[in-house]
Amino acid sequence: MLNYQKLMNLNPFVYEEFINSLGQKITFVEHPLKGDEERVICICHELKLASYSDFFETGDMIAEHREYEPLFIDGKFQHGK
């Protein structure tokens, strides 16, 4: 997990947003210092949580099959259920 407040203070570039199957609004952002050389960061503002994804692009995470959708469960980040 990343420090949510520290990340937000750096004003990261937003790629796009997505509503997962738990109804969580996930914001995909670029690393504020390393840019696209680092994995996409997933943020849930409602929970004030942020974590690196396993991906460098958002496509697989927002695909209709939802196999790799980003989820925050019990304060932990995971892809899919």
Order of alpha helices (4+ residues) and beta strands (2+ residues): alpha-beta-beta-beta-beta-beta-beta
